[in-house]
Every structure is written in C-alpha cells, then in structure tokens.
C-alpha cells in the first residue's frame, strides 16, 4: 500500500510540475542537470555579444550555469580556466533589459544560477529558479527587489560605480581552498559579489607561487570588488600560539604585489623562512593525523567487512 501511495504521489507531483512550468523551463532544467553531471567539460564560448548570434546556438542560462560549474574546478594550475569561465559568467550576467538596476540584476541572475546548480535533486526548486531567471532578465525593479528579498540579499545603490567604491560590507580575514578554505578564489569572490561586499582580505600561508594570489586579484578586478592579499604566520608552542597577519603594500593588482616581493628579498627572507617552517609543521600534523586514523578508526571501519575485502577502505595517504 505504501509503495502504491508513493507511486501516486510521484505522479501527482509530476502533473503539478507539468501544469506549473512551461516546456522550455523543464527542458532547461533537464539540460542543466546533464551539465552538472559533467562539470569539468570545456566551456565553448563564441565571440559574440550575449544578444548576438550566439543566442541562436546557446541558452544564456545554461552558458552561465556551465561557467559557474567551472569556477569550482580545483587546483592552482586551473586558474586560467576559472578566469575564462568567470569572464563568460560576468559578460552574460550584465546583459539584461534594464537601465535602472544593472548591478542588482547581475547579482540576482548569478545568484539564481548558483542556487539552480546547488538545488540538484529538487526539481521543483530548480524549475522555480529557472522561471525566476526569465523574469529577472527584464530587470524590472519590482521583480528584482522581490528576488533580492527572497534570496536574502541587500539592494546595492545603483550609482554606476563598482562595489569597491560603494563602501558596503567587508571581511578582513578569508581563506580559499589554496590555504584552509573550501572554495576556489573565483567562487569566494563571486559569493562576495552576490552578497554586495565591497572589500575583502584573502589570506594565505605562502606566496611563493604567484598563481596563488593572481586569481583572487584578477577575479576581484572583473567583479569590481576590492581585494587585499594577506599572509598569515603563527609562532609559539601548541596552546600558546600567536597568529599574525601581514598585509604587504599593494594596489589591488598582481603586478604590484609581485614587484614588492621581488624588491625586498633580504628584508623578507627570514619571514619567508618562518612561513616555510610553518608549512612543514602543518604537513607533519596532517601526516600524524592520517597515521592515527589508519591505525585506529580505519581498522574499526574495515572490521565490519572482514569477509568482504572488496568493501574495505584503503589507507589514507597525504597525496
């Protein structure tokens, strides 16, 4: 009886969605979910204005969804791909039939695409978001303000200036996944743009590889958010450690930070030596943690599958 009831419930839900949303919206959601299943495929972007000939080839919503998915591609070696995807995302987000609320419309459209990707598995929610995107594309003030409220976002003053010049929200200490965060620099900055934040300080433990900070600064430029790069250093024994953050002189461009670091090798030498010591300490901590897990918890987990070796988990490694 329960199985039969579930079957009827699914049919009713399908009928409700069929009557609630147009065929084009349902088709877009189907295409979006196929894109989510292949997030790392190359983004094909033709050199066309969003309202130009490319409209006959690709749906703007799907192009933005593809671009947003690529922002999550991990690793510093892929930062050029993320920058290219962000440029596509921004280019499409700023294209809307509005003159009165361009920055808020762009924020809403990116937020809707982000929510659509994250709502995978909830088809009705995805259908609602796709429908809202269609309405948001016209940039009508009552619609944009309604969507800002529903997305729990502030309304940014429409002064024709970037967020960096509006002195709105700020965060003085953020990490991306290149240090101890969970998001790529591109994802971190896109979230700041959606929330209407003007200034951020993105903190790292080491700046030996310029790709670590180049992405954050380039993304900030594209989005109009002011970003400073900080370096975090810890000193002292466990339980008594002190944490410091150093902000090198910089003007928001990768070139200025590179010039400063290159011009002061002797003064910064001891500082970077200490950063290297910190990095080795963190590595030793991680290695010890993995060894302890393999020695205790992993054996406990695998003991449940003594007679099923193909279900046993292998030992965790630093790599």
C-alpha positions as protocol buffer text, in pm:
chain_id: "A"
residue {
  index: 1
  type: UNK
  ca { x: 0 y: 0 z: 0 }
}
residue {
  index: 2
  type: UNK
  ca { x: 284 y: 234 z: 90 }
}
residue {
  index: 3
  type: UNK
  ca { x: 459 y: 165 z: -242 }
}
residue {
  index: 4
  type: UNK
  ca { x: 136 y: 229 z: -431 }
}
residue {
  index: 5
  type: UNK
  ca { x: 83 y: 553 z: -240 }
}
residue {
  index: 6
  type: UNK
  ca { x: 434 y: 670 z: -324 }
}
residue {
  index: 7
  type: UNK
  ca { x: 373 y: 596 z: -692 }
}
residue {
  index: 8
  type: UNK
  ca { x: 56 y: 807 z: -696 }
}
residue {
  index: 9
  type: UNK
  ca { x: 234 y: 1084 z: -507 }
}
residue {
  index: 10
  type: UNK
  ca { x: 510 y: 1095 z: -770 }
}
residue {
  index: 11
  type: UNK
  ca { x: 250 y: 1110 z: -1048 }
}
residue {
  index: 12
  type: UNK
  ca { x: 68 y: 1398 z: -880 }
}
residue {
  index: 13
  type: UNK
  ca { x: 394 y: 1587 z: -832 }
}
residue {
  index: 14
  type: UNK
  ca { x: 486 y: 1533 z: -1198 }
}
residue {
  index: 15
  type: UNK
  ca { x: 142 y: 1653 z: -1309 }
}
residue {
  index: 16
  type: UNK
  ca { x: 170 y: 1959 z: -1086 }
}
residue {
  index: 17
  type: UNK
  ca { x: 510 y: 2049 z: -1233 }
}
residue {
  index: 18
  type: UNK
  ca { x: 382 y: 1988 z: -1584 }
}
residue {
  index: 19
  type: UNK
  ca { x: 97 y: 2235 z: -1530 }
}
residue {
  index: 20
  type: UNK
  ca { x: 311 y: 2486 z: -1336 }
}
residue {
  index: 21
  type: UNK
  ca { x: 608 y: 2529 z: -1571 }
}
residue {
  index: 22
  type: UNK
  ca { x: 648 y: 2568 z: -1945 }
}
residue {
  index: 23
  type: UNK
  ca { x: 814 y: 2307 z: -2161 }
}
residue {
  index: 24
  type: UNK
  ca { x: 1113 y: 2536 z: -2219 }
}
residue {
  index: 25
  type: UNK
  ca { x: 1175 y: 2570 z: -1844 }
}
residue {
  index: 26
  type: UNK
  ca { x: 1156 y: 2193 z: -1793 }
}
residue {
  index: 27
  type: UNK
  ca { x: 1389 y: 2140 z: -2089 }
}
residue {
  index: 28
  type: UNK
  ca { x: 1639 y: 2390 z: -1945 }
}
residue {
  index: 29
  type: UNK
  ca { x: 1638 y: 2215 z: -1608 }
}
residue {
  index: 30
  type: UNK
  ca { x: 1698 y: 1879 z: -1778 }
}
residue {
  index: 31
  type: UNK
  ca { x: 1991 y: 2030 z: -1969 }
}
residue {
  index: 32
  type: UNK
  ca { x: 2125 y: 2191 z: -1651 }
}
residue {
  index: 33
  type: UNK
  ca { x: 2130 y: 1861 z: -1464 }
}
residue {
  index: 34
  type: UNK
  ca { x: 2316 y: 1697 z: -1752 }
}
residue {
  index: 35
  type: UNK
  ca { x: 2572 y: 1978 z: -1729 }
}
residue {
  index: 36
  type: UNK
  ca { x: 2609 y: 1921 z: -1353 }
}
residue {
  index: 37
  type: UNK
  ca { x: 2699 y: 1558 z: -1422 }
}
residue {
  index: 38
  type: UNK
  ca { x: 2993 y: 1670 z: -1641 }
}
residue {
  index: 39
  type: UNK
  ca { x: 3122 y: 1982 z: -1457 }
}
residue {
  index: 40
  type: UNK
  ca { x: 3477 y: 1971 z: -1597 }
}
residue {
  index: 41
  type: UNK
  ca { x: 3398 y: 1966 z: -1967 }
}
residue {
  index: 42
  type: UNK
  ca { x: 3547 y: 2258 z: -2165 }
}
residue {
  index: 43
  type: UNK
  ca { x: 3333 y: 2571 z: -2187 }
}
residue {
  index: 44
  type: UNK
  ca { x: 3269 y: 2652 z: -2552 }
}
residue {
  index: 45
  type: UNK
  ca { x: 3233 y: 3029 z: -2579 }
}
residue {
  index: 46
  type: UNK
  ca { x: 3185 y: 3201 z: -2911 }
}
residue {
  index: 47
  type: UNK
  ca { x: 3300 y: 3560 z: -2952 }
}
residue {
  index: 48
  type: UNK
  ca { x: 2955 y: 3713 z: -2960 }
}
residue {
  index: 49
  type: UNK
  ca { x: 2762 y: 3967 z: -2757 }
}
residue {
  index: 50
  type: UNK
  ca { x: 2509 y: 3778 z: -2537 }
}
residue {
  index: 51
  type: UNK
  ca { x: 2231 y: 3924 z: -2753 }
}
residue {
  index: 52
  type: UNK
  ca { x: 2410 y: 3846 z: -3079 }
}
residue {
  index: 53
  type: UNK
  ca { x: 2423 y: 3538 z: -3298 }
}
residue {
  index: 54
  type: UNK
  ca { x: 2518 y: 3317 z: -3004 }
}
residue {
  index: 55
  type: UNK
  ca { x: 2153 y: 3333 z: -2889 }
}
residue {
  index: 56
  type: UNK
  ca { x: 2064 y: 3100 z: -3175 }
}
residue {
  index: 57
  type: UNK
  ca { x: 2319 y: 2844 z: -3056 }
}
residue {
  index: 58
  type: UNK
  ca { x: 2329 y: 2850 z: -2676 }
}
residue {
  index: 59
  type: UNK
  ca { x: 2086 y: 2941 z: -2398 }
}
residue {
  index: 60
  type: UNK
  ca { x: 2223 y: 3217 z: -2177 }
}
residue {
  index: 61
  type: UNK
  ca { x: 2106 y: 3044 z: -1860 }
}
residue {
  index: 62
  type: UNK
  ca { x: 2292 y: 2725 z: -1949 }
}
residue {
  index: 63
  type: UNK
  ca { x: 2601 y: 2920 z: -2051 }
}
residue {
  index: 64
  type: UNK
  ca { x: 2602 y: 3086 z: -1709 }
}
residue {
  index: 65
  type: UNK
  ca { x: 2544 y: 2753 z: -1536 }
}
residue {
  index: 66
  type: UNK
  ca { x: 2835 y: 2595 z: -1726 }
}
residue {
  index: 67
  type: UNK
  ca { x: 3057 y: 2888 z: -1631 }
}
residue {
  index: 68
  type: UNK
  ca { x: 2956 y: 2869 z: -1264 }
}
residue {
  index: 69
  type: UNK
  ca { x: 3030 y: 2495 z: -1255 }
}
residue {
  index: 70
  type: UNK
  ca { x: 3381 y: 2555 z: -1391 }
}
residue {
  index: 71
  type: UNK
  ca { x: 3451 y: 2804 z: -1110 }
}
residue {
  index: 72
  type: UNK
  ca { x: 3469 y: 2501 z: -880 }
}
residue {
  index: 73
  type: UNK
  ca { x: 3748 y: 2329 z: -1077 }
}
residue {
  index: 74
  type: UNK
  ca { x: 4018 y: 2273 z: -818 }
}
residue {
  index: 75
  type: UNK
  ca { x: 4391 y: 2337 z: -824 }
}
residue {
  index: 76
  type: UNK
  ca { x: 4605 y: 2647 z: -888 }
}
residue {
  index: 77
  type: UNK
  ca { x: 4704 y: 2506 z: -1228 }
}
residue {
  index: 78
  type: UNK
  ca { x: 4345 y: 2553 z: -1349 }
}
residue {
  index: 79
  type: UNK
  ca { x: 4310 y: 2917 z: -1255 }
}
residue {
  index: 80
  type: UNK
  ca { x: 4322 y: 3036 z: -1617 }
}
residue {
  index: 81
  type: UNK
  ca { x: 4020 y: 2814 z: -1693 }
}
residue {
  index: 82
  type: UNK
  ca { x: 3836 y: 2960 z: -1395 }
}
residue {
  index: 83
  type: UNK
  ca { x: 3918 y: 3316 z: -1505 }
}
residue {
  index: 84
  type: UNK
  ca { x: 3789 y: 3246 z: -1856 }
}
residue {
  index: 85
  type: UNK
  ca { x: 3470 y: 3094 z: -1713 }
}
residue {
  index: 86
  type: UNK
  ca { x: 3421 y: 3393 z: -1484 }
}
residue {
  index: 87
  type: UNK
  ca { x: 3456 y: 3634 z: -1774 }
}
residue {
  index: 88
  type: UNK
  ca { x: 3177 y: 3445 z: -1954 }
}
residue {
  index: 89
  type: UNK
  ca { x: 2961 y: 3447 z: -1641 }
}
residue {
  index: 90
  type: UNK
  ca { x: 3006 y: 3821 z: -1583 }
}
residue {
  index: 91
  type: UNK
  ca { x: 2954 y: 3904 z: -1952 }
}
residue {
  index: 92
  type: UNK
  ca { x: 2621 y: 3722 z: -1953 }
}
residue {
  index: 93
  type: UNK
  ca { x: 2507 y: 3841 z: -1610 }
}
residue {
  index: 94
  type: UNK
  ca { x: 2546 y: 4208 z: -1705 }
}
residue {
  index: 95
  type: UNK
  ca { x: 2334 y: 4158 z: -2015 }
}
residue {
  index: 96
  type: UNK
  ca { x: 1975 y: 4233 z: -1913 }
}
residue {
  index: 97
  type: UNK
  ca { x: 1697 y: 4452 z: -2045 }
}
residue {
  index: 98
  type: UNK
  ca { x: 1743 y: 4712 z: -1773 }
}
residue {
  index: 99
  type: UNK
  ca { x: 1893 y: 5055 z: -1730 }
}
residue {
  index: 100
  type: UNK
  ca { x: 1779 y: 5130 z: -1376 }
}
residue {
  index: 101
  type: UNK
  ca { x: 1915 y: 4831 z: -1176 }
}
residue {
  index: 102
  type: UNK
  ca { x: 2208 y: 4677 z: -1368 }
}
residue {
  index: 103
  type: UNK
  ca { x: 2430 y: 4574 z: -1075 }
}
residue {
  index: 104
  type: UNK
  ca { x: 2142 y: 4430 z: -870 }
}
residue {
  index: 105
  type: UNK
  ca { x: 2008 y: 4246 z: -1175 }
}
residue {
  index: 106
  type: UNK
  ca { x: 2352 y: 4094 z: -1239 }
}
residue {
  index: 107
  type: UNK
  ca { x: 2380 y: 3985 z: -875 }
}
residue {
  index: 108
  type: UNK
  ca { x: 2033 y: 3829 z: -882 }
}
residue {
  index: 109
  type: UNK
  ca { x: 2098 y: 3641 z: -1207 }
}
residue {
  index: 110
  type: UNK
  ca { x: 2425 y: 3493 z: -1083 }
}
residue {
  index: 111
  type: UNK
  ca { x: 2263 y: 3403 z: -751 }
}
residue {
  index: 112
  type: UNK
  ca { x: 1977 y: 3226 z: -930 }
}
residue {
  index: 113
  type: UNK
  ca { x: 2217 y: 3021 z: -1140 }
}
residue {
  index: 114
  type: UNK
  ca { x: 2420 y: 2932 z: -830 }
}
residue {
  index: 115
  type: UNK
  ca { x: 2103 y: 2824 z: -648 }
}
residue {
  index: 116
  type: UNK
  ca { x: 1989 y: 2621 z: -950 }
}
residue {
  index: 117
  type: UNK
  ca { x: 2315 y: 2426 z: -953 }
}
residue {
  index: 118
  type: UNK
  ca { x: 2303 y: 2367 z: -578 }
}
residue {
  index: 119
  type: UNK
  ca { x: 1936 y: 2260 z: -589 }
}
residue {
  index: 120
  type: UNK
  ca { x: 2017 y: 1946 z: -787 }
}
residue {
  index: 121
  type: UNK
  ca { x: 1778 y: 1672 z: -681 }
}
residue {
  index: 122
  type: UNK
  ca { x: 1497 y: 1918 z: -607 }
}
residue {
  index: 123
  type: UNK
  ca { x: 1337 y: 1954 z: -949 }
}
residue {
  index: 124
  type: UNK
  ca { x: 1057 y: 2184 z: -839 }
}
residue {
  index: 125
  type: UNK
  ca { x: 1303 y: 2427 z: -681 }
}
residue {
  index: 126
  type: UNK
  ca { x: 1514 y: 2421 z: -998 }
}
residue {
  index: 127
  type: UNK
  ca { x: 1205 y: 2491 z: -1210 }
}
residue {
  index: 128
  type: UNK
  ca { x: 1114 y: 2786 z: -987 }
}
residue {
  index: 129
  type: UNK
  ca { x: 1465 y: 2929 z: -1012 }
}
residue {
  index: 130
  type: UNK
  ca { x: 1473 y: 2897 z: -1391 }
}
residue {
  index: 131
  type: UNK
  ca { x: 1136 y: 3072 z: -1414 }
}
residue {
  index: 132
  type: UNK
  ca { x: 1261 y: 3350 z: -1185 }
}
residue {
  index: 133
  type: UNK
  ca { x: 1569 y: 3392 z: -1404 }
}
residue {
  index: 134
  type: UNK
  ca { x: 1348 y: 3457 z: -1705 }
}
residue {
  index: 135
  type: UNK
  ca { x: 1166 y: 3732 z: -1513 }
}
residue {
  index: 136
  type: UNK
  ca { x: 1492 y: 3875 z: -1377 }
}
residue {
  index: 137
  type: UNK
  ca { x: 1633 y: 3910 z: -1730 }
}
residue {
  index: 138
  type: UNK
  ca { x: 1399 y: 4204 z: -1790 }
}
residue {
  index: 139
  type: UNK
  ca { x: 1545 y: 4392 z: -1493 }
}
residue {
  index: 140
  type: UNK
  ca { x: 1211 y: 4530 z: -1376 }
}
residue {
  index: 141
  type: UNK
  ca { x: 1255 y: 4699 z: -1040 }
}
residue {
  index: 142
  type: UNK
  ca { x: 963 y: 4530 z: -854 }
}
residue {
  index: 143
  type: UNK
  ca { x: 1080 y: 4186 z: -971 }
}
residue {
  index: 144
  type: UNK
  ca { x: 1447 y: 4244 z: -884 }
}
residue {
  index: 145
  type: UNK
  ca { x: 1355 y: 4379 z: -540 }
}
residue {
  index: 146
  type: UNK
  ca { x: 1127 y: 4078 z: -476 }
}
residue {
  index: 147
  type: UNK
  ca { x: 1403 y: 3837 z: -575 }
}
residue {
  index: 148
  type: UNK
  ca { x: 1658 y: 4020 z: -360 }
}
residue {
  index: 149
  type: UNK
  ca { x: 1429 y: 3972 z: -61 }
}
residue {
  index: 150
  type: UNK
  ca { x: 1367 y: 3605 z: -142 }
}
residue {
  index: 151
  type: UNK
  ca { x: 1740 y: 3542 z: -184 }
}
residue {
  index: 152
  type: UNK
  ca { x: 1810 y: 3735 z: 140 }
}
residue {
  index: 153
  type: UNK
  ca { x: 2034 y: 3988 z: -35 }
}
residue {
  index: 154
  type: UNK
  ca { x: 2073 y: 4361 z: 24 }
}
residue {
  index: 155
  type: UNK
  ca { x: 1989 y: 4609 z: -250 }
}
residue {
  index: 156
  type: UNK
  ca { x: 2306 y: 4780 z: -370 }
}
residue {
  index: 157
  type: UNK
  ca { x: 2278 y: 5154 z: -455 }
}
residue {
  index: 158
  type: UNK
  ca { x: 2268 y: 5199 z: -832 }
}
residue {
  index: 159
  type: UNK
  ca { x: 2526 y: 5477 z: -870 }
}
residue {
  index: 160
  type: UNK
  ca { x: 2706 y: 5348 z: -1178 }
}
residue {
  index: 161
  type: UNK
  ca { x: 3011 y: 5259 z: -968 }
}
residue {
  index: 162
  type: UNK
  ca { x: 3167 y: 4923 z: -877 }
}
residue {
  index: 163
  type: UNK
  ca { x: 3114 y: 4765 z: -537 }
}
residue {
  index: 164
  type: UNK
  ca { x: 3469 y: 4861 z: -436 }
}
residue {
  index: 165
  type: UNK
  ca { x: 3369 y: 5230 z: -442 }
}
residue {
  index: 166
  type: UNK
  ca { x: 3040 y: 5191 z: -253 }
}
residue {
  index: 167
  type: UNK
  ca { x: 3191 y: 5113 z: 91 }
}
residue {
  index: 168
  type: UNK
  ca { x: 2934 y: 4847 z: 180 }
}
residue {
  index: 169
  type: UNK
  ca { x: 3018 y: 4522 z: 359 }
}
residue {
  index: 170
  type: UNK
  ca { x: 3370 y: 4393 z: 421 }
}
residue {
  index: 171
  type: UNK
  ca { x: 3551 y: 4089 z: 559 }
}
residue {
  index: 172
  type: UNK
  ca { x: 3905 y: 4128 z: 687 }
}
residue {
  index: 173
  type: UNK
  ca { x: 4006 y: 3759 z: 703 }
}
residue {
  index: 174
  type: UNK
  ca { x: 3901 y: 3497 z: 447 }
}
residue {
  index: 175
  type: UNK
  ca { x: 4058 y: 3173 z: 325 }
}
residue {
  index: 176
  type: UNK
  ca { x: 4004 y: 2992 z: -5 }
}
residue {
  index: 177
  type: UNK
  ca { x: 4092 y: 2629 z: -75 }
}
residue {
  index: 178
  type: UNK
  ca { x: 4450 y: 2724 z: -159 }
}
residue {
  index: 179
  type: UNK
  ca { x: 4500 y: 2772 z: 216 }
}
residue {
  index: 180
  type: UNK
  ca { x: 4237 y: 2628 z: 453 }
}
residue {
  index: 181
  type: UNK
  ca { x: 3905 y: 2723 z: 291 }
}
residue {
  index: 182
  type: UNK
  ca { x: 3665 y: 2511 z: 87 }
}
residue {
  index: 183
  type: UNK
  ca { x: 3601 y: 2735 z: -217 }
}
residue {
  index: 184
  type: UNK
  ca { x: 3817 y: 2832 z: -512 }
}
residue {
  index: 185
  type: UNK
  ca { x: 3920 y: 3201 z: -523 }
}
residue {
  index: 186
  type: UNK
  ca { x: 3667 y: 3250 z: -805 }
}
residue {
  index: 187
  type: UNK
  ca { x: 3381 y: 3101 z: -601 }
}
residue {
  index: 188
  type: UNK
  ca { x: 3481 y: 3309 z: -299 }
}
residue {
  index: 189
  type: UNK
  ca { x: 3474 y: 3635 z: -494 }
}
residue {
  index: 190
  type: UNK
  ca { x: 3152 y: 3551 z: -679 }
}
residue {
  index: 191
  type: UNK
  ca { x: 2984 y: 3493 z: -341 }
}
residue {
  index: 192
  type: UNK
  ca { x: 3113 y: 3832 z: -223 }
}
residue {
  index: 193
  type: UNK
  ca { x: 2972 y: 3998 z: -536 }
}
residue {
  index: 194
  type: UNK
  ca { x: 2633 y: 3831 z: -485 }
}
residue {
  index: 195
  type: UNK
  ca { x: 2624 y: 3948 z: -122 }
}
residue {
  index: 196
  type: UNK
  ca { x: 2721 y: 4304 z: -215 }
}
residue {
  index: 197
  type: UNK
  ca { x: 3054 y: 4310 z: -29 }
}
residue {
  index: 198
  type: UNK
  ca { x: 3292 y: 4591 z: -118 }
}
residue {
  index: 199
  type: UNK
  ca { x: 3623 y: 4483 z: 39 }
}
residue {
  index: 200
  type: UNK
  ca { x: 3788 y: 4152 z: 126 }
}
residue {
  index: 201
  type: UNK
  ca { x: 4121 y: 4039 z: 264 }
}
residue {
  index: 202
  type: UNK
  ca { x: 4210 y: 3693 z: 132 }
}
residue {
  index: 203
  type: UNK
  ca { x: 4476 y: 3529 z: 347 }
}
residue {
  index: 204
  type: UNK
  ca { x: 4738 y: 3270 z: 251 }
}
residue {
  index: 205
  type: UNK
  ca { x: 5025 y: 3093 z: 426 }
}
residue {
  index: 206
  type: UNK
  ca { x: 5273 y: 3123 z: 140 }
}
residue {
  index: 207
  type: UNK
  ca { x: 5310 y: 3341 z: -170 }
}
residue {
  index: 208
  type: UNK
  ca { x: 5596 y: 3152 z: -337 }
}
residue {
  index: 209
  type: UNK
  ca { x: 5371 y: 3061 z: -632 }
}
residue {
  index: 210
  type: UNK
  ca { x: 5217 y: 3379 z: -781 }
}
residue {
  index: 211
  type: UNK
  ca { x: 4922 y: 3178 z: -914 }
}
residue {
  index: 212
  type: UNK
  ca { x: 4804 y: 3155 z: -552 }
}
residue {
  index: 213
  type: UNK
  ca { x: 4714 y: 3523 z: -536 }
}
residue {
  index: 214
  type: UNK
  ca { x: 4681 y: 3613 z: -905 }
}
residue {
  index: 215
  type: UNK
  ca { x: 4341 y: 3450 z: -939 }
}
residue {
  index: 216
  type: UNK
  ca { x: 4183 y: 3632 z: -643 }
}
residue {
  index: 217
  type: UNK
  ca { x: 4307 y: 3971 z: -766 }
}
residue {
  index: 218
  type: UNK
  ca { x: 4205 y: 3915 z: -1129 }
}
residue {
  index: 219
  type: UNK
  ca { x: 3858 y: 3795 z: -1027 }
}
residue {
  index: 220
  type: UNK
  ca { x: 3822 y: 4097 z: -799 }
}
residue {
  index: 221
  type: UNK
  ca { x: 3901 y: 4326 z: -1092 }
}
residue {
  index: 222
  type: UNK
  ca { x: 3639 y: 4158 z: -1312 }
}
residue {
  index: 223
  type: UNK
  ca { x: 3372 y: 4182 z: -1041 }
}
residue {
  index: 224
  type: UNK
  ca { x: 3459 y: 4529 z: -913 }
}
residue {
  index: 225
  type: UNK
  ca { x: 3541 y: 4413 z: -558 }
}
residue {
  index: 226
  type: UNK
  ca { x: 3849 y: 4543 z: -373 }
}
residue {
  index: 227
  type: UNK
  ca { x: 4075 y: 4261 z: -254 }
}
residue {
  index: 228
  type: UNK
  ca { x: 4393 y: 4272 z: -47 }
}
residue {
  index: 229
  type: UNK
  ca { x: 4622 y: 3974 z: -6 }
}
residue {
  index: 230
  type: UNK
  ca { x: 4738 y: 3888 z: 344 }
}
residue {
  index: 231
  type: UNK
  ca { x: 4996 y: 3642 z: 474 }
}
residue {
  index: 232
  type: UNK
  ca { x: 4925 y: 3456 z: 799 }
}
residue {
  index: 233
  type: UNK
  ca { x: 5204 y: 3348 z: 1035 }
}
residue {
  index: 234
  type: UNK
  ca { x: 5183 y: 3153 z: 1362 }
}
residue {
  index: 235
  type: UNK
  ca { x: 5451 y: 3148 z: 1633 }
}
residue {
  index: 236
  type: UNK
  ca { x: 5481 y: 2980 z: 1971 }
}
residue {
  index: 237
  type: UNK
  ca { x: 5413 y: 2641 z: 2123 }
}
residue {
  index: 238
  type: UNK
  ca { x: 5089 y: 2448 z: 2093 }
}
residue {
  index: 239
  type: UNK
  ca { x: 4829 y: 2600 z: 2322 }
}
residue {
  index: 240
  type: UNK
  ca { x: 5021 y: 2927 z: 2336 }
}
residue {
  index: 241
  type: UNK
  ca { x: 5042 y: 3010 z: 1968 }
}
residue {
  index: 242
  type: UNK
  ca { x: 5001 y: 3364 z: 1844 }
}
residue {
  index: 243
  type: UNK
  ca { x: 4865 y: 3438 z: 1496 }
}
residue {
  index: 244
  type: UNK
  ca { x: 4976 y: 3736 z: 1292 }
}
residue {
  index: 245
  type: UNK
  ca { x: 4867 y: 3866 z: 953 }
}
residue {
  index: 246
  type: UNK
  ca { x: 5092 y: 4076 z: 732 }
}
residue {
  index: 247
  type: UNK
  ca { x: 4948 y: 4292 z: 453 }
}
residue {
  index: 248
  type: UNK
  ca { x: 5222 y: 4379 z: 200 }
}
residue {
  index: 249
  type: UNK
  ca { x: 5192 y: 4714 z: 18 }
}
residue {
  index: 250
  type: UNK
  ca { x: 4974 y: 4657 z: -292 }
}
residue {
  index: 251
  type: UNK
  ca { x: 4733 y: 4840 z: -517 }
}
residue {
  index: 252
  type: UNK
  ca { x: 4494 y: 4555 z: -598 }
}
residue {
  index: 253
  type: UNK
  ca { x: 4690 y: 4421 z: -897 }
}
residue {
  index: 254
  type: UNK
  ca { x: 4907 y: 4108 z: -908 }
}
residue {
  index: 255
  type: UNK
  ca { x: 5192 y: 4313 z: -1061 }
}
residue {
  index: 256
  type: UNK
  ca { x: 5221 y: 4546 z: -761 }
}
residue {
  index: 257
  type: UNK
  ca { x: 5244 y: 4257 z: -515 }
}
residue {
  index: 258
  type: UNK
  ca { x: 5500 y: 4075 z: -730 }
}
residue {
  index: 259
  type: UNK
  ca { x: 5712 y: 4392 z: -755 }
}
residue {
  index: 260
  type: UNK
  ca { x: 5714 y: 4441 z: -379 }
}
residue {
  index: 261
  type: UNK
  ca { x: 5807 y: 4080 z: -305 }
}
residue {
  index: 262
  type: UNK
  ca { x: 6084 y: 4086 z: -567 }
}
residue {
  index: 263
  type: UNK
  ca { x: 6224 y: 4419 z: -442 }
}
residue {
  index: 264
  type: UNK
  ca { x: 6270 y: 4309 z: -78 }
}
residue {
  index: 265
  type: UNK
  ca { x: 6422 y: 3959 z: -81 }
}
residue {
  index: 266
  type: UNK
  ca { x: 6662 y: 4026 z: 209 }
}
residue {
  index: 267
  type: UNK
  ca { x: 6416 y: 4201 z: 439 }
}
residue {
  index: 268
  type: UNK
  ca { x: 6154 y: 3932 z: 379 }
}
residue {
  index: 269
  type: UNK
  ca { x: 6397 y: 3640 z: 379 }
}
residue {
  index: 270
  type: UNK
  ca { x: 6360 y: 3548 z: 748 }
}
residue {
  index: 271
  type: UNK
  ca { x: 5984 y: 3596 z: 725 }
}
residue {
  index: 272
  type: UNK
  ca { x: 5951 y: 3353 z: 434 }
}
residue {
  index: 273
  type: UNK
  ca { x: 6182 y: 3106 z: 607 }
}
residue {
  index: 274
  type: UNK
  ca { x: 5944 y: 3111 z: 901 }
}
residue {
  index: 275
  type: UNK
  ca { x: 5649 y: 3059 z: 665 }
}
residue {
  index: 276
  type: UNK
  ca { x: 5826 y: 2752 z: 523 }
}
residue {
  index: 277
  type: UNK
  ca { x: 5876 y: 2620 z: 878 }
}
residue {
  index: 278
  type: UNK
  ca { x: 5504 y: 2671 z: 943 }
}
residue {
  index: 279
  type: UNK
  ca { x: 5420 y: 2479 z: 625 }
}
residue {
  index: 280
  type: UNK
  ca { x: 5637 y: 2186 z: 734 }
}
residue {
  index: 281
  type: UNK
  ca { x: 5469 y: 2191 z: 1073 }
}
residue {
  index: 282
  type: UNK
  ca { x: 5125 y: 2175 z: 917 }
}
residue {
  index: 283
  type: UNK
  ca { x: 5236 y: 1885 z: 697 }
}
residue {
  index: 284
  type: UNK
  ca { x: 5368 y: 1694 z: 999 }
}
residue {
  index: 285
  type: UNK
  ca { x: 5035 y: 1748 z: 1175 }
}
residue {
  index: 286
  type: UNK
  ca { x: 4839 y: 1617 z: 877 }
}
residue {
  index: 287
  type: UNK
  ca { x: 5066 y: 1313 z: 841 }
}
residue {
  index: 288
  type: UNK
  ca { x: 5028 y: 1232 z: 1211 }
}
residue {
  index: 289
  type: UNK
  ca { x: 4650 y: 1269 z: 1186 }
}
residue {
  index: 290
  type: UNK
  ca { x: 4629 y: 1033 z: 887 }
}
residue {
  index: 291
  type: UNK
  ca { x: 4857 y: 776 z: 1052 }
}
residue {
  index: 292
  type: UNK
  ca { x: 4644 y: 780 z: 1366 }
}
residue {
  index: 293
  type: UNK
  ca { x: 4327 y: 736 z: 1159 }
}
residue {
  index: 294
  type: UNK
  ca { x: 4477 y: 444 z: 964 }
}
residue {
  index: 295
  type: UNK
  ca { x: 4594 y: 283 z: 1288 }
}
residue {
  index: 296
  type: UNK
  ca { x: 4265 y: 311 z: 1476 }
}
residue {
  index: 297
  type: UNK
  ca { x: 3945 y: 424 z: 1305 }
}
residue {
  index: 298
  type: UNK
  ca { x: 4019 y: 267 z: 966 }
}
residue {
  index: 299
  type: UNK
  ca { x: 4071 y: -76 z: 1125 }
}
residue {
  index: 300
  type: UNK
  ca { x: 3743 y: -34 z: 1311 }
}
residue {
  index: 301
  type: UNK
  ca { x: 3558 y: 56 z: 992 }
}
residue {
  index: 302
  type: UNK
  ca { x: 3708 y: -231 z: 791 }
}
residue {
  index: 303
  type: UNK
  ca { x: 3644 y: -484 z: 1069 }
}
residue {
  index: 304
  type: UNK
  ca { x: 3277 y: -479 z: 967 }
}
residue {
  index: 305
  type: UNK
  ca { x: 3375 y: -623 z: 628 }
}
residue {
  index: 306
  type: UNK
  ca { x: 3627 y: -892 z: 724 }
}
residue {
  index: 307
  type: UNK
  ca { x: 3470 y: -1138 z: 482 }
}
residue {
  index: 308
  type: UNK
  ca { x: 3411 y: -874 z: 211 }
}
residue {
  index: 309
  type: UNK
  ca { x: 3757 y: -735 z: 132 }
}
residue {
  index: 310
  type: UNK
  ca { x: 3632 y: -551 z: -178 }
}
residue {
  index: 311
  type: UNK
  ca { x: 3427 y: -326 z: 55 }
}
residue {
  index: 312
  type: UNK
  ca { x: 3722 y: -238 z: 277 }
}
residue {
  index: 313
  type: UNK
  ca { x: 3861 y: 115 z: 250 }
}
residue {
  index: 314
  type: UNK
  ca { x: 4231 y: 159 z: 169 }
}
residue {
  index: 315
  type: UNK
  ca { x: 4464 y: 351 z: 399 }
}
residue {
  index: 316
  type: UNK
  ca { x: 4454 y: 729 z: 357 }
}
residue {
  index: 317
  type: UNK
  ca { x: 4768 y: 893 z: 218 }
}
residue {
  index: 318
  type: UNK
  ca { x: 4890 y: 1251 z: 216 }
}
residue {
  index: 319
  type: UNK
  ca { x: 4875 y: 1257 z: -165 }
}
